[in-house]
Amino acid sequence: MRKLLAISLLTIVLVACNQNSSSVLQEDKEAKAMLQGVWVDEESGDVSFRVNGDTIYFADTTSMPAYFRICEDSLYLGSGAVYGIVKQTEHLFWFNNQNGDLLKLQRSEGDDDGGEQMQSAPSVLTYTHQVKIDSVVSYNNNRYHWYIAINPTKYKVTKRSYNDDGLEVENVYYDNIMHVSVFQGPKKVYSSDLRKQQYRGLVPEAFLDEAILANMEFSHIDADGLHFNATLCIPDGASCYMVESTISYTGVPSMKLVEY
């Protein structure tokens, strides 16, 4: 019985190993070697990307370089995107982009195409509307002086999008910290930095990961306190959430989602 069990276990292990080995795609090193260099669009002559080693550097200055592999007639980018290769020679590289369109590239032989100047460390974008604003408001004969300071940080937010060639690229933005202060005369009612992580539970986690704390504005004053609206947006996109932060007259903050 033990012998039969051992044979059965050995059979399962061998089958599992065979399945794992068959599921691993072998990289086509010859195809990768042929892709080295600068590639331009056959029709427009515009540079699409430069390949150096196992990395693709895109033509624009904001897209992050991408690790790539070529396996079984497909181009795999580090982001997980896969593109079917239609034709590849020493001087031609044709493949279907994200939309299924056939992208025809040819190797550049010129020295003035700008491909060698592509940055290995692309620009990180800062996304702000204002730097500092303040004003004085009144309620029940009491005057309150509020301040908002929008401070760019070095915290990076990565956003995936598609470039002009229909390829998935990653752009990096610096997030912001919003500082809000409220004073009644010389008395400090509230003073604190606000980060996008503080909006968890009000804004979906997946959205928050790619969002920037883009702006903070004073809204109004009433019996509940001073109301400020924070805007969290996907950079360069139309998707935003607005969260209202209310500072009570005793300095206690509260938040609620008002728009998305």
N, C-alpha and C positions, 0 to 999 in steps of 0.2 A: 504494500500500500504506500509506504514511504517512497519507494523507488518510482512508483507511478506518479506520485505528487511532485517529486523532484523533476521528472521528465516534463510534466505539464507546466511547471513554473519556468523551466528552461525554454520551452517552446514559446511561452508568452513573452519572455524577455527578448528572444531572438526576433519575434514578429514585431515587437515594439521598436527594437533597434532598426530593423529594416524600414519601418514606416517613418521613423525620424530621419533616417539618412536620405530617404527618397523625397522628404518634404523640404530639405535644405537645398536651396538653389545654388548651383555652382556659378561663381562669377566668371564672366568671359573676359579674361585679362587682355586678350588680343584686341577685342572690341574697345576696351577701355584705353589701350595704348593708341588706337587709331583716333580716339576722340580728343587727344591732347592738342591744345592750340586755341586759336580764336576762330569763332564761327559767326558768320553773318547770314542774314536773310537773302536768299537768291534774288528776290524781286526788288526789295528796297535797298539792299546793300547795307542796312543798319546792323551794327554789332548786336548779337543776341546774348552771347556769353563767352567766357574764356575758361578753358579746362586746364587745370594744373594738378597733376597727380590724381588724387581721388576727390577733388573739390571742383565745383562749378562756381565761378564768379560772374554775377550778372552785370549787365551793362549799366544799370542805374546805380546811384551812389547810396541808396538806402536799403537795398535788399541784402540780407545776410548771405554769405557764401553757403553752399549746400553740399554736403557729402553725397556721393552718388555711386551706384553700381550698375553694371549691365549684366543681366542674366536672362538667358532664353529669349533673345530678341525683345527685351523690354528695358527701359531706362527707369531705375529706381532712385528717387531722391530721398534724402534723410528725413524729410517731413512725412514720408509715407506715400507720397504720390507716385503713381506708376504710369508710364507712357509707352505705348507700343511702337517699336521701331519698324519702319516700313523698308528703309534702305540705308545701308551704311557701307561706305567705301573710304578710302584714304582721304578723299576730297569732298565727299557728300555725306550728309546726315539728315535723313528724312524720318519724321515721327509724328504721331498724332498727339496734339496737345489736349488740354483739359476739356475742351469743347468738341473734341473729335475732329478738329480741322487738321489738315496735313500741313506741317511746318517743314519747309524745305530750307536747309542750311547748307552752306558750303564753307570750306576752310578758307580763311583769309591768308593770302600770301604777302600782303602789304605791311608796311611798318607804320603807316599813318592812320590806322583805323581806330586808334585809341584803346584797343583791347588790353594792351600792357599796362595802361594807367588805371585799370579797374582796381578799386580798393579792396584789400583783404579785410580791412576793418571799416565797414560802412558807417556812414553818419548815423548817429542816434538823434531822433527828432524830439524837440521840446514842444509840448502842446499846451499853451496857455493863452488866455484872452487878456488878462490884466495882471498887474503886479501888486498894487496896494490901493485900497479905497477906504473911505471912512465918511461918517456923517453923524449928525445929531438928530434924535427923534424925541418926541414927548408923549407921555401918557399920564393922566391924572396929575397934571402939573409937575411931573418929574421929568427931568431931561436925562437922556441916556446917549452916550457917545459910543458908537460901535466901530470896530476896525475889522477889515478883512485883508489878509496878506496871502497871496498865492505864490508859493515857493516851489520852483522846479527842484527835483531831487535827482539822485543817480540811481533810483530804483527803476529797473528796466521792465517794460511790458512788451511782450512779443505778440504781434498780430500777423495772421496768415491771410494772404490775399493772392490775386493773380495779376501777373504783369501783362504787358502788351502782347506777348507771345502766347498767352494762355497757360503759363507755367505757374505752379504754386510757389510763392516766395514768402519769406518771413521778413517783416520790418520791425524794428525795435524803437520804442518810444520811452522817454523818461516820464515817470509819473509825477504827480504834484502832491504837496501837502498844503492844506488850507489852514491858516491860523485865524481864529475868530476870537475877538475880545469885546467885552461890553463893560463900560464904566458908568457909574452914576456919580457925577462929579469926580472927586479923587478916589472914590471907593470902587474897587474892582468887583464886578458882579460875576464875571466869567472870563476865563482866558485859557484856550486849549488849542492844540494842533489836531486836525482831523485828517485821517488817512482813509483810503478806500476800503481797507479791511474792516473798518468800523461799521460798514453798511451791510455786512453779511446778515442774512436773515430777511433783509428787505429786497435785495437784488440777487437774482439767481447766481449761484456759484460759478457756473460756466461762463456767464457774461462778465462777472466781476474779474475773472482771471485775465481777460483780454481788454478790460476797460481801463480808462484813465479818469482820475478825479479831475475833471476838466474845468469846472468853474464853481464859484460860490457867490451868491448874490443875496443882498438884503431884500426881504419881501414886504413885511409890514409889522406893526406893533399893535397889540390888543391886550385884553385882560389876561391872556395866558403868558404873555411875554413878547420877546423879540423873535421874529421868524426869519430864518435864512434857508435858501434853496440851494442844495448841492446838486450838480449835474455830473453824472457818470456816463461816459460815452465810449463807444468803440472808435478809436482814432480814425479820422478821415471817412467816417461812415455816418449813416443817418440814425443808427440805433443809440438811444440814450434813455437813462432813467433819471427822474428827478426825485430827490428825497428832501423833505422839509425837516429842518432841525429847529426846534423851539427852545430858546433859553428863557427859563422862568426868571422872575425878579429876585428869586433867592439863589440863582445860579445853577439850577438843575436843568440839564439838557434832556430832550426827548426827540425821537425821530419817527417819521411816518412817510410811506411812499405816496407821492401825490400824482406822478405822471410817468408813463413809459410808452 
